[in-house]
Amino acid sequence: MKAEKKVELSGQETLKIAAGEPLNVSIGEAPVTAEDGKAPAAPAEPVARADFEKLKAERDQLQDRLVRLQAEFENARKRADRDRVSDREYASCKVVEQFLPVVDNFELALKSKSTEEQLRSGIELIVKQMDEILRQMQVTPIPAVGEPFDPRLHEALGAVEREDVPDQHVAEEIRRGYRLRERLLRPALVRVAHNSKQTSE
């Protein structure tokens, strides 16, 4: 068993320990602190000036590259936003353009001095023209009269007593509903049949 080496402390060092301050005490070759009992780390070796300048240049290059990438990302985001707005405006223009002939025909009908029957016939042709445009845009009417009431496609305005229509089927269509492909644009506004004869059986 090794003999313990005694260390003599001065009065000032004793006061430091009592106050909780670290105390460096040399035992043999390795200095020991009273705080952790471990030898302090060796001082870092100085970096050569050339290595320092090289690291600094690399850091500056990376910072410059980061700034450029951030600017490119911001420009790409703004360009995408502009393209999105432009595409939306173009799509709107194409839709409006298709309906301009319909507006022209309505104006011609209003200016004409035709009979009531001729005017009605002209309006029917305009409606057919509009239906054709909607069909080309893949907008289709929702079937209503005679169909079972479906709250996903129909909005009930009320109920009517009808014996010629099955119970809970659409008896009247107040406003036509439409969908674009499979997406509902608006439900059909309808009145639903209440067939008391059928419900009592």
BANU-827336 format. One line per 8 residues: number of its first residue (from 1); for each residue x, y, z of N, C-alpha, C, CB. Coordinates in Angstrom, 3 decimals. Glycine has a CB too. Example, Ala and Ser with C-alpha at 12.3 -4.5 7.8 and 13.67 -1.06 7.14 Angstrom:
<sites>
1> 13.190:-5.690:7.800:12.300:-4.500:7.800:13.200:-3.300:7.800:11.308:-4.473:9.046 ~ 12.850:-2.250:7.080:13.670:-1.060:7.140:12.900:0.030:7.870:14.084:-0.598:5.725
</sites>
This chain:
<sites>
1> 0.847:-1.189:0.000:0.000:0.000:0.000:0.879:1.234:0.000:-0.956:0.008:1.218 ~ 0.561:2.193:-0.940:1.377:3.385:-1.053:1.078:4.331:0.095:1.142:4.077:-2.396 ~ 2.111:4.989:0.524:1.948:5.963:1.607:1.329:7.225:1.049:3.302:6.278:2.292 ~ 0.381:7.796:1.795:-0.251:9.015:1.361:0.688:10.167:1.595:-1.576:9.236:2.079 ~ 0.700:11.099:0.607:1.558:12.272:0.720:0.750:13.396:1.335:2.135:12.690:-0.663 ~ 1.284:13.952:2.421:0.591:15.025:3.115:0.880:16.337:2.418:1.007:15.090:4.598 ~ -0.167:17.180:2.366:-0.033:18.500:1.768:-0.359:19.521:2.840:-0.960:18.667:0.518 ~ 0.542:20.399:3.045:0.355:21.437:4.044:-0.327:22.629:3.390:1.707:21.850:4.683
9> -1.398:23.113:4.018:-2.147:24.250:3.499:-1.924:25.467:4.382:-3.648:23.921:3.405 ~ -1.814:26.605:3.723:-1.677:27.845:4.474:-3.052:28.270:4.970:-1.028:28.959:3.606 ~ -3.081:29.284:5.836:-4.351:29.778:6.363:-5.238:30.345:5.266:-4.103:30.836:7.419 ~ -4.615:31.004:4.296:-5.398:31.580:3.188:-6.019:30.487:2.331:-4.513:32.487:2.314 ~ -5.276:29.382:2.071:-5.810:28.271:1.278:-6.934:27.570:2.022:-4.700:27.267:0.934 ~ -6.804:27.497:3.342:-7.878:26.876:4.150:-9.159:27.684:4.039:-7.455:26.759:5.640 ~ -9.028:29.021:4.041:-10.201:29.884:3.904:-10.849:29.712:2.526:-9.810:31.356:4.126 ~ -10.002:29.531:1.472:-10.546:29.314:0.127:-11.388:28.045:0.070:-9.411:29.234:-0.903
17> -10.906:26.969:0.702:-11.656:25.706:0.705:-12.972:25.886:1.443:-10.826:24.573:1.356 ~ -12.938:26.596:2.557:-14.159:26.818:3.333:-15.174:27.625:2.535:-13.835:27.535:4.647 ~ -14.692:28.537:1.692:-15.595:29.362:0.884:-16.070:28.650:-0.364:-14.917:30.650:0.498 ~ -15.583:27.440:-0.622:-16.003:26.685:-1.801:-15.251:27.037:-3.045:-17.438:26.886:-2.043 ~ -14.159:27.790:-2.959:-13.380:28.154:-4.132:-12.461:27.010:-4.508:-12.573:29.437:-3.881 ~ -12.193:26.797:-5.833:-11.259:25.737:-6.241:-9.839:26.075:-5.783:-11.293:25.539:-7.781 ~ -9.136:25.042:-5.438:-7.774:25.227:-4.933:-6.841:24.332:-5.719:-7.683:24.919:-3.410 ~ -5.824:24.909:-6.353:-4.833:24.134:-7.083:-3.713:23.703:-6.140:-4.266:24.948:-8.265
25> -3.543:22.414:-6.077:-2.486:21.872:-5.204:-1.618:20.963:-6.035:-3.080:21.102:-3.975 ~ -0.346:21.122:-6.010:0.573:20.270:-6.768:0.974:19.082:-5.929:1.819:21.054:-7.216 ~ 0.711:17.883:-6.480:1.161:16.648:-5.823:2.065:15.950:-6.809:-0.049:15.720:-5.383 ~ 3.302:15.951:-6.531:4.253:15.343:-7.458:4.313:16.176:-8.708:3.867:13.887:-7.790 ~ 4.049:15.546:-9.857:4.166:16.216:-11.155:2.853:16.830:-11.612:4.656:15.238:-12.200 ~ 1.674:16.239:-11.204:0.382:16.672:-11.762:-0.336:17.600:-10.812:-0.504:15.469:-12.076 ~ -0.703:18.805:-11.249:-1.482:19.692:-10.396:-2.909:19.165:-10.250:-1.489:21.124:-10.967 ~ -3.443:19.246:-9.054:-4.775:18.725:-8.751:-5.606:19.854:-8.193:-4.714:17.531:-7.753
33> -6.866:19.928:-8.605:-7.761:20.946:-8.063:-8.559:20.346:-6.929:-8.699:21.510:-9.154 ~ -8.859:21.148:-5.948:-9.656:20.665:-4.822:-11.096:20.424:-5.244:-9.606:21.661:-3.660 ~ -11.506:20.994:-6.426:-12.904:20.883:-6.866:-13.212:19.499:-7.396:-13.212:21.922:-7.937 ~ -12.397:18.963:-8.307:-12.713:17.672:-8.913:-11.615:16.646:-8.765:-13.013:17.855:-10.352 ~ -10.476:17.018:-8.280:-9.395:16.048:-8.089:-8.764:15.582:-9.363:-9.894:14.877:-7.354 ~ -9.046:16.255:-10.524:-8.490:15.848:-11.812:-7.473:16.858:-12.278:-9.594:15.684:-12.860 ~ -6.521:16.390:-13.077:-5.506:17.288:-13.618:-6.144:18.178:-14.669:-4.315:16.493:-14.217 ~ -5.843:19.476:-14.746:-6.424:20.354:-15.772:-5.981:19.945:-17.157:-6.041:21.807:-15.518
41> -6.829:20.247:-18.150:-6.508:19.890:-19.532:-5.300:20.671:-20.008:-7.707:20.150:-20.456 ~ -4.565:20.034:-20.897:-3.384:20.692:-21.446:-3.822:21.847:-22.332:-2.507:19.692:-22.241 ~ -3.097:22.944:-22.365:-3.479:24.079:-23.207:-3.505:23.691:-24.677:-2.519:25.250:-22.995 ~ -4.489:24.261:-25.433:-4.622:23.940:-26.860:-3.407:24.430:-27.631:-5.905:24.563:-27.443 ~ -3.046:23.615:-28.634:-1.892:23.998:-29.446:-2.279:25.148:-30.361:-1.366:22.796:-30.272 ~ -1.402:26.113:-30.540:-1.733:27.244:-31.415:-1.906:26.792:-32.863:-0.643:28.320:-31.331 ~ -2.900:27.424:-33.579:-3.158:27.094:-34.981:-2.275:27.977:-35.854:-4.671:27.283:-35.342 ~ -1.716:27.346:-36.872:-0.855:28.111:-37.772:-1.682:29.166:-38.505:-0.147:27.173:-38.784
49> -1.065:30.288:-38.814:-1.752:31.398:-39.473:-2.343:30.969:-40.817:-0.790:32.572:-39.675 ~ -1.601:30.152:-41.560:-2.072:29.693:-42.877:-3.323:28.837:-42.740:-0.969:28.897:-43.600 ~ -3.346:27.941:-41.716:-4.534:27.102:-41.493:-5.728:27.958:-41.085:-4.253:26.035:-40.410 ~ -5.468:28.962:-40.251:-6.538:29.868:-39.812:-7.156:30.597:-40.999:-5.998:30.886:-38.793 ~ -6.310:31.128:-41.888:-6.799:31.852:-43.059:-7.584:30.932:-43.988:-5.633:32.490:-43.815 ~ -7.102:29.669:-44.095:-7.795:28.692:-44.954:-9.198:28.396:-44.412:-6.973:27.375:-45.055 ~ -9.293:28.178:-43.090:-10.595:27.900:-42.468:-11.527:29.101:-42.595:-10.416:27.527:-40.985 ~ -10.966:30.302:-42.439:-11.765:31.512:-42.559:-12.323:31.665:-43.973:-10.930:32.736:-42.185
57> -11.474:31.361:-44.983:-11.921:31.457:-46.380:-13.026:30.445:-46.668:-10.737:31.233:-47.342 ~ -12.892:29.220:-46.129:-13.927:28.197:-46.321:-15.238:28.634:-45.677:-13.472:26.844:-45.733 ~ -15.136:29.229:-44.466:-16.344:29.707:-43.789:-17.034:30.799:-44.609:-15.998:30.238:-42.386 ~ -16.225:31.729:-45.141:-16.802:32.812:-45.948:-17.478:32.273:-47.198:-15.722:33.821:-46.340 ~ -16.855:31.244:-47.824:-17.454:30.635:-49.021:-18.794:29.985:-48.689:-16.499:29.590:-49.632 ~ -18.844:29.280:-47.561:-20.091:28.613:-47.161:-21.182:29.633:-46.844:-19.850:27.706:-45.941 ~ -20.809:30.718:-46.171:-21.798:31.756:-45.877:-22.318:32.402:-47.156:-21.194:32.823:-44.961 ~ -21.414:32.657:-48.089:-21.812:33.257:-49.365:-22.749:32.320:-50.134:-20.566:33.586:-50.220
65> -22.428:31.029:-50.108:-23.256:30.040:-50.805:-24.639:29.950:-50.158:-22.569:28.654:-50.799 ~ -24.676:30.014:-48.830:-25.957:29.964:-48.125:-26.820:31.160:-48.486:-25.738:29.914:-46.610 ~ -26.214:32.356:-48.538:-26.968:33.561:-48.894:-27.529:33.445:-50.310:-26.075:34.813:-48.776 ~ -26.704:32.923:-51.247:-27.169:32.769:-52.632:-28.321:31.767:-52.726:-26.010:32.319:-53.536 ~ -28.198:30.656:-51.985:-29.258:29.643:-52.011:-30.557:30.207:-51.448:-28.835:28.395:-51.215 ~ -30.466:30.989:-50.379:-31.675:31.599:-49.810:-32.318:32.560:-50.810:-31.341:32.343:-48.497 ~ -31.481:33.334:-51.516:-32.015:34.269:-52.513:-32.671:33.510:-53.664:-30.896:35.188:-53.052 ~ -32.031:32.421:-54.119:-32.601:31.621:-55.213:-33.930:30.993:-54.795:-31.611:30.519:-55.648
73> -33.992:30.504:-53.542:-35.234:29.900:-53.049:-36.351:30.934:-53.001:-35.021:29.285:-51.653 ~ -36.046:32.144:-52.517:-37.050:33.201:-52.428:-37.533:33.603:-53.822:-36.479:34.425:-51.688 ~ -36.610:33.694:-54.778:-36.990:34.033:-56.161:-37.876:32.950:-56.770:-35.734:34.232:-57.032 ~ -37.522:31.673:-56.509:-38.327:30.563:-57.036:-39.729:30.585:-56.436:-37.643:29.208:-56.742 ~ -39.827:30.901:-55.140:-41.145:30.969:-54.497:-42.000:32.084:-55.099:-40.991:31.186:-52.985 ~ -41.393:33.253:-55.306:-42.135:34.374:-55.903:-42.560:34.057:-57.333:-41.282:35.653:-55.883 ~ -41.652:33.386:-58.091:-41.987:33.020:-59.474:-43.150:32.024:-59.494:-40.750:32.417:-60.195 ~ -43.143:31.060:-58.553:-44.238:30.082:-58.487:-45.559:30.762:-58.151:-43.927:28.995:-57.444
81> -45.514:31.753:-57.241:-46.739:32.492:-56.896:-47.272:33.256:-58.109:-46.469:33.472:-55.729 ~ -46.346:33.894:-58.862:-46.779:34.636:-60.063:-47.371:33.693:-61.100:-45.596:35.415:-60.678 ~ -46.741:32.526:-61.282:-47.251:31.554:-62.259:-48.624:31.053:-61.850:-46.282:30.370:-62.406 ~ -48.829:30.836:-60.537:-50.120:30.341:-60.060:-51.222:31.369:-60.343:-50.054:30.023:-58.543 ~ -50.926:32.640:-60.067:-51.904:33.701:-60.342:-52.168:33.800:-61.840:-51.407:35.061:-59.794 ~ -51.097:33.719:-62.640:-51.241:33.813:-64.094:-52.080:32.657:-64.643:-49.859:33.826:-64.766 ~ -51.839:31.436:-64.141:-52.615:30.277:-64.601:-54.088:30.428:-64.242:-52.057:28.980:-63.993 ~ -54.349:30.941:-63.035:-55.742:31.129:-62.615:-56.433:32.161:-63.491:-55.811:31.559:-61.142
89> -55.729:33.247:-63.804:-56.310:34.273:-64.666:-56.549:33.743:-66.078:-55.401:35.500:-64.714 ~ -55.604:32.919:-66.566:-55.763:32.350:-67.910:-56.979:31.430:-67.960:-54.492:31.577:-68.329 ~ -57.131:30.602:-66.910:-58.283:29.688:-66.869:-59.591:30.474:-66.823:-58.187:28.745:-65.646 ~ -59.601:31.549:-66.043:-60.809:32.378:-65.967:-61.126:33.009:-67.322:-60.641:33.476:-64.899 ~ -60.085:33.460:-68.003:-60.283:34.070:-69.331:-60.885:33.071:-70.312:-58.948:34.604:-69.884 ~ -60.406:31.825:-70.272:-60.926:30.808:-71.195:-62.402:30.529:-70.923:-60.113:29.505:-71.075 ~ -62.798:30.516:-69.658:-64.198:30.270:-69.313:-65.068:31.424:-69.793:-64.360:30.071:-67.792 ~ -64.624:32.655:-69.482:-65.401:33.831:-69.872:-65.529:33.908:-71.395:-64.746:35.117:-69.323
97> -64.448:33.595:-72.086:-64.442:33.654:-73.549:-65.507:32.739:-74.150:-63.062:33.272:-74.088 ~ -65.716:31.577:-73.534:-66.709:30.640:-74.074:-68.138:31.153:-73.894:-66.563:29.276:-73.400 ~ -68.351:31.984:-72.862:-69.708:32.457:-72.595:-70.035:33.782:-73.287:-69.906:32.607:-71.111 ~ -69.058:34.414:-73.914:-69.326:35.683:-74.600:-70.351:35.532:-75.726:-68.031:36.250:-75.164 ~ -70.290:34.461:-76.544:-71.331:34.306:-77.584:-72.732:34.172:-76.996:-71.031:33.085:-78.446 ~ -72.838:33.582:-75.806:-74.149:33.454:-75.160:-74.683:34.834:-74.801:-74.059:32.563:-73.893 ~ -73.795:35.682:-74.248:-74.200:37.051:-73.907:-74.629:37.808:-75.166:-73.043:37.802:-73.195 ~ -73.878:37.605:-76.253:-74.224:38.267:-77.522:-75.630:37.874:-77.976:-73.196:37.907:-78.618
105> -75.931:36.597:-77.867:-77.246:36.122:-78.310:-78.372:36.662:-77.425:-77.279:34.591:-78.314 ~ -78.109:36.787:-76.123:-79.132:37.377:-75.239:-79.391:38.835:-75.623:-78.690:37.287:-73.750 ~ -78.319:39.559:-75.931:-78.484:40.963:-76.318:-79.274:41.083:-77.629:-77.105:41.643:-76.465 ~ -78.988:40.184:-78.584:-79.746:40.180:-79.844:-81.218:39.884:-79.598:-79.162:39.148:-80.819 ~ -81.488:38.956:-78.663:-82.881:38.604:-78.358:-83.617:39.781:-77.741:-82.939:37.398:-77.413 ~ -82.914:40.536:-76.879:-83.550:41.704:-76.255:-83.832:42.813:-77.272:-82.663:42.248:-75.133 ~ -82.972:42.930:-78.276:-83.149:43.995:-79.281:-84.190:43.640:-80.348:-81.817:44.292:-79.958 ~ -84.479:42.351:-80.490:-85.381:41.938:-81.573:-86.824:42.311:-81.249:-85.271:40.421:-81.820
113> -87.602:42.472:-82.297:-89.025:42.796:-82.136:-89.858:41.588:-82.549:-89.419:44.053:-82.979 ~ -89.411:40.415:-82.121:-90.078:39.167:-82.492:-91.337:38.966:-81.658:-89.126:37.969:-82.316 ~ -92.129:38.003:-82.113:-93.323:37.625:-81.357:-92.890:36.872:-80.104:-94.292:36.756:-82.225 ~ -93.830:36.689:-79.217:-93.523:35.978:-77.960:-93.047:34.554:-78.239:-94.763:35.945:-77.038 ~ -93.659:33.913:-79.206:-93.283:32.531:-79.545:-91.871:32.493:-80.130:-94.295:31.918:-80.550 ~ -91.551:33.451:-80.999:-90.209:33.498:-81.581:-89.153:33.798:-80.504:-90.148:34.563:-82.700 ~ -89.495:34.686:-79.588:-88.576:35.024:-78.502:-88.310:33.807:-77.617:-89.142:36.180:-77.660 ~ -89.370:33.071:-77.317:-89.221:31.865:-76.497:-88.339:30.842:-77.206:-90.599:31.249:-76.180
121> -88.571:30.679:-78.514:-87.766:29.739:-79.287:-86.290:30.160:-79.295:-88.300:29.637:-80.728 ~ -86.034:31.477:-79.404:-84.659:31.970:-79.389:-83.970:31.733:-78.055:-84.635:33.441:-79.714 ~ -84.719:31.938:-76.952:-84.142:31.714:-75.619:-83.836:30.228:-75.411:-85.108:32.222:-74.516 ~ -84.704:29.370:-75.934:-84.440:27.924:-75.822:-83.151:27.547:-76.541:-85.618:27.112:-76.400 ~ -82.894:28.179:-77.690:-81.643:27.925:-78.411:-80.428:28.415:-77.610:-81.676:28.610:-79.790 ~ -80.586:29.550:-76.936:-79.485:30.078:-76.115:-79.192:29.137:-74.940:-79.829:31.501:-75.590 ~ -80.259:28.623:-74.326:-80.076:27.683:-73.212:-79.351:26.429:-73.689:-81.439:27.304:-72.583 ~ -79.719:25.949:-74.882:-79.023:24.780:-75.435:-77.547:25.091:-75.677:-79.690:24.325:-76.750
129> -77.281:26.315:-76.140:-75.901:26.737:-76.368:-75.116:26.737:-75.046:-75.867:28.144:-77.020 ~ -75.738:27.223:-73.988:-75.092:27.237:-72.680:-74.864:25.823:-72.160:-75.929:28.032:-71.685 ~ -75.841:24.962:-72.333:-75.697:23.570:-71.895:-74.536:22.882:-72.611:-77.000:22.794:-72.142 ~ -74.371:23.191:-73.891:-73.275:22.595:-74.665:-71.915:23.077:-74.138:-73.422:22.946:-76.170 ~ -71.832:24.358:-73.813:-70.582:24.893:-73.258:-70.264:24.219:-71.923:-70.679:26.431:-73.074 ~ -71.280:24.078:-71.075:-71.075:23.428:-69.778:-70.661:21.972:-69.958:-72.350:23.511:-68.927 ~ -71.266:21.300:-70.939:-70.916:19.896:-71.192:-69.453:19.775:-71.609:-71.831:19.295:-72.284 ~ -68.982:20.710:-72.444:-67.580:20.700:-72.861:-66.640:20.928:-71.672:-67.341:21.771:-73.932
137> -67.127:21.677:-70.684:-66.329:21.924:-69.482:-66.508:20.814:-68.451:-66.705:23.270:-68.865 ~ -67.233:19.758:-68.822:-67.509:18.603:-67.962:-68.344:18.990:-66.737:-66.197:17.959:-67.512 ~ -69.221:19.982:-66.937:-70.186:20.355:-65.906:-71.517:19.715:-66.290:-70.317:21.930:-65.762 ~ -72.060:18.889:-65.408:-73.287:18.156:-65.728:-74.359:18.463:-64.686:-73.017:16.630:-65.795 ~ -75.647:18.504:-65.132:-76.733:18.733:-64.173:-76.966:17.502:-63.303:-78.027:19.109:-64.908 ~ -77.453:17.747:-62.104:-77.743:16.652:-61.171:-79.183:16.179:-61.421:-77.547:17.110:-59.667 ~ -79.399:14.891:-61.651:-80.771:14.391:-61.836:-81.618:14.687:-60.590:-80.762:12.860:-62.131 ~ -82.855:15.100:-60.820:-83.671:15.508:-59.664:-85.068:14.872:-59.702:-83.799:17.041:-59.620
145> -85.948:15.369:-60.557:-87.355:14.942:-60.520:-87.471:13.430:-60.736:-88.178:15.696:-61.594 ~ -88.198:12.775:-59.811:-88.399:11.331:-59.897:-87.297:10.527:-59.230:-88.508:10.922:-61.329 ~ -86.197:11.183:-58.834:-85.085:10.485:-58.185:-85.311:10.408:-56.673:-83.747:11.196:-58.492 ~ -84.795:9.366:-56.025:-84.865:9.322:-54.558:-84.131:10.530:-53.970:-84.252:7.992:-54.012 ~ -84.691:11.116:-52.921:-84.062:12.285:-52.311:-82.710:11.879:-51.711:-84.989:12.907:-51.219 ~ -81.660:12.608:-52.110:-80.303:12.345:-51.623:-79.761:13.647:-51.036:-79.365:11.801:-52.776 ~ -79.593:13.720:-49.711:-79.141:14.983:-49.094:-77.742:15.413:-49.539:-79.160:14.848:-47.587 ~ -76.979:14.502:-50.133:-75.657:14.881:-50.649:-75.754:15.653:-51.958:-74.796:13.641:-50.851
153> -76.897:15.454:-52.703:-77.070:16.086:-54.008:-78.245:17.055:-54.057:-77.252:15.032:-55.059 ~ -79.200:16.865:-53.144:-80.426:17.663:-53.162:-80.571:18.452:-51.867:-81.654:16.763:-53.376 ~ -81.096:19.663:-52.016:-81.430:20.488:-50.845:-82.932:20.663:-50.822:-80.698:21.881:-50.880 ~ -83.584:20.169:-49.758:-85.046:20.170:-49.692:-85.562:21.545:-49.291:-85.544:19.106:-48.700 ~ -86.452:22.077:-50.120:-87.093:23.352:-49.813:-88.390:23.120:-49.034:-87.375:24.143:-51.109 ~ -88.899:21.911:-49.122:-90.133:21.568:-48.411:-90.671:20.251:-48.936:-91.193:22.687:-48.562 ~ -91.828:19.864:-48.424:-92.473:18.619:-48.852:-93.836:18.937:-49.467:-92.629:17.631:-47.653 ~ -94.257:18.110:-50.425:-95.567:18.275:-51.061:-96.281:16.931:-51.065:-95.426:18.834:-52.516
161> -97.591:17.007:-50.878:-98.401:15.786:-50.930:-98.596:15.378:-52.385:-99.780:15.994:-50.226 ~ -98.047:14.217:-52.730:-98.189:13.706:-54.108:-98.396:12.192:-54.043:-96.923:14.062:-54.989 ~ -99.446:11.730:-54.728:-99.687:10.289:-54.783:-99.113:9.669:-56.044:-101.173:10.000:-54.702 ~ -98.740:10.527:-57.012:-98.195:10.005:-58.270:-96.677:9.882:-58.227:-98.604:10.900:-59.430 ~ -96.050:10.253:-57.097:-94.594:10.163:-56.945:-94.300:9.324:-55.703:-93.934:11.592:-56.833 ~ -93.355:8.403:-55.782:-93.031:7.591:-54.593:-92.621:8.468:-53.415:-91.905:6.594:-54.913 ~ -92.922:7.972:-52.225:-92.589:8.717:-51.010:-91.075:8.946:-50.918:-93.097:7.964:-49.756 ~ -90.692:10.156:-50.442:-89.287:10.546:-50.283:-88.521:10.569:-51.604:-88.602:9.603:-49.323
169> -89.243:10.844:-52.683:-88.618:11.080:-53.986:-88.818:12.559:-54.350:-89.228:10.131:-55.095 ~ -87.997:13.051:-55.255:-88.085:14.461:-55.653:-89.319:14.655:-56.528:-86.795:14.915:-56.411 ~ -90.175:15.582:-56.087:-91.399:15.853:-56.835:-91.227:17.052:-57.757:-92.565:16.091:-55.879 ~ -90.483:18.076:-57.305:-90.303:19.291:-58.103:-88.853:19.771:-57.981:-91.294:20.408:-57.647 ~ -88.369:20.333:-59.072:-87.043:20.938:-59.058:-87.210:22.453:-59.130:-86.162:20.408:-60.242 ~ -86.768:23.156:-58.099:-86.878:24.615:-58.055:-85.679:25.262:-58.742:-86.987:25.107:-56.598 ~ -84.500:24.717:-58.475:-83.264:25.234:-59.081:-82.349:24.055:-59.393:-82.547:26.266:-58.133 ~ -81.861:24.019:-60.600:-81.020:22.898:-61.027:-79.680:22.897:-60.298:-80.790:22.952:-62.538
177> -79.217:21.713:-59.958:-77.902:21.553:-59.336:-76.890:21.077:-60.365:-77.971:20.564:-58.156 ~ -75.613:21.334:-60.082:-74.554:20.957:-61.029:-73.366:20.364:-60.288:-74.104:22.176:-61.862 ~ -72.630:19.549:-61.022:-71.345:19.079:-60.515:-70.305:19.120:-61.627:-71.469:17.651:-59.941 ~ -69.080:19.362:-61.232:-67.941:19.371:-62.154:-67.213:18.054:-61.977:-66.981:20.596:-61.895 ~ -67.322:17.204:-63.001:-66.845:15.822:-62.884:-67.528:15.185:-61.671:-65.272:15.766:-62.747 ~ -66.758:14.818:-60.632:-67.380:14.217:-59.457:-67.549:15.215:-58.320:-66.561:13.039:-58.984 ~ -67.159:16.453:-58.534:-67.229:17.457:-57.477:-68.547:18.226:-57.557:-66.036:18.427:-57.573 ~ -69.225:18.343:-56.415:-70.502:19.058:-56.367:-70.242:20.564:-56.417:-71.305:18.680:-55.084
185> -70.844:21.221:-57.417:-70.753:22.680:-57.487:-71.845:23.324:-56.636:-70.860:23.161:-58.949 ~ -73.069:22.809:-56.794:-74.163:23.250:-55.930:-75.246:22.181:-55.970:-74.726:24.649:-56.376 ~ -75.959:21.974:-54.854:-77.017:20.959:-54.851:-78.258:21.468:-55.570:-77.371:20.553:-53.411 ~ -79.073:20.524:-56.000:-80.351:20.890:-56.622:-81.339:21.272:-55.523:-80.916:19.715:-57.496 ~ -82.037:22.379:-55.751:-83.043:22.842:-54.790:-84.386:22.218:-55.178:-83.133:24.422:-54.761 ~ -84.964:21.406:-54.288:-86.116:20.570:-54.676:-87.193:20.593:-53.590:-85.664:19.112:-54.944 ~ -88.380:20.071:-54.012:-89.440:19.747:-53.051:-89.607:18.219:-53.074:-90.811:20.496:-53.404 ~ -89.735:17.666:-51.896:-89.778:16.205:-51.750:-91.232:15.746:-51.618:-88.942:15.743:-50.512
193> -91.532:14.636:-52.261:-92.904:14.104:-52.227:-93.166:13.394:-50.902:-93.144:13.132:-53.410 ~ -94.344:13.667:-50.372:-94.838:12.895:-49.219:-96.078:12.148:-49.701:-95.167:13.833:-47.960 ~ -95.955:10.855:-49.885:-97.033:10.037:-50.424:-97.715:9.314:-49.258:-96.495:9.016:-51.488 ~ -98.802:9.922:-48.761:-99.486:9.344:-47.589:-100.112:7.993:-47.896:-100.563:10.297:-47.085 ~ -100.534:7.793:-49.123:-101.108:6.515:-49.528:-100.067:5.415:-49.423:-101.660:6.595:-50.958 ~ -98.848:5.719:-49.824:-97.784:4.726:-49.799:-97.326:4.457:-48.370:-96.604:5.187:-50.656 ~ -97.279:5.486:-47.535:-96.795:5.305:-46.157:-97.802:4.596:-45.284:-96.453:6.640:-45.541 ~ -99.097:4.711:-45.641:-100.140:4.058:-44.834:-100.281:2.584:-45.135:-101.463:4.734:-45.056
201> -99.747:2.150:-46.268:-99.887:0.727:-46.656:-98.895:-0.117:-45.892:-99.677:0.536:-48.182
</sites>
